[in-house]
């Protein structure tokens, strides 16, 4: 089980990724712009979220990054993400590594101090 802070941090990470790598029509669905013809606001939202995603991403240990992103961005089951990346043999280890990444992000995003 994960804490509410870990869950919020994971959602925050995904939101930064989606908005930072999205098409303007997706951003309008998030109501991030005030008018339909204002491309400056669209670009600013994309750039801001992309930067936030990249800043959060560097906090995750390099060896865990691909595993974590398979799980949260590609919605891949942890066991499958483990097979593709970490190849941990203990069945509980992938979940522990996943929680470790969420804890790092919870600290990064300020959900925990």
N, C-alpha and C positions, 0 to 999 in steps of 0.2 A: 504494500500500500504506500501511496505517496501522500505528502502533506499538501494542504491547500496552497501553501507558498510555492512548493515545487510545481504543482499543477498550473498555477498562475504564471510562473516563470516560463514553463513550456508553451503555454498559450501565447504569451508575449513574444517569445522567440519566433513562433510560427507566424504570428501576425506581422512582425517586422519583415520576415522573409517574403510573405505573400504580397504585402503592400510595396516592398522594396523591389520586387521583381515582377510587378504586375502591369497590365495594360490599363490605360486610363479609365476604361469602362468599369473595371473592378473597383477602382478607387472611388468612383462616384457612388457605388453601392455601399461603401463605408461612410458616405457623406463627409468626406474629407475636403471637399471643395465647395465653395459657396455658389459659384455660377457655372453653367455648363460650358462656357467659352473661355474659361480662365486657365490656359495651359501653364502659366507660371506656378499656380498653386499645385497643379497636378505634378509637375516636375519636382517641386519642393517636397511634396509628400513622398514621392518615389525615392528621391535622393536621401531624405532624412531617414526613412525606414531602412533603406539599403545600408546606410552608414551604421544605424543602430544594430542591425543584424550582424554586420561584419565585426563590430566592436564586441558584441556578445560572443560571437563565434570564436574569437581568438582566446577566450577564457577556457574553452573546453580543451582538454588535453588532446594533442594531435592524434594519438592512437585511438581515441574514443570518438573522434568527430564524425567519421563516416558512419560508424555504427549508430550513433545518436541521430544523425540526419536521416538515415534510412528509416529509423523508427518514427520520428516525428514529422518529417517532411514528406516521406514517401508512404507513410502509414503501413510500414512493413512490421510484421510480428517480430518481437525481440529475438526469438530463437532463430528466425531466418536471417535477420540482420547480423546476428552473432556468427552464423555459418559463413556469411559473405565476408566478414571483416575480422573479428577478434578470434574466432575459433576456440572459445573457452569451453572446457569439457564439463565443468560443474554446471548443472542445469539452473542453479539459482544465481550464478555469477552474472549473466547478462542483465538481470533485473537490478542487481546491485550497482553495476556500472551505469545503467540508465539513471538510477536514482542519484548517483554521484554527479552526473552531468546536470540533472535538474537542480541539485543543491548548489552547484556552481552558478547556474543561471539565476537562481533565486537570490543569491548574494549579489550578483552583478546588477540585477534589475532593482535591487533595494527592497525585496520582499522580506528579507531577513537581514539582520545586522550582526 
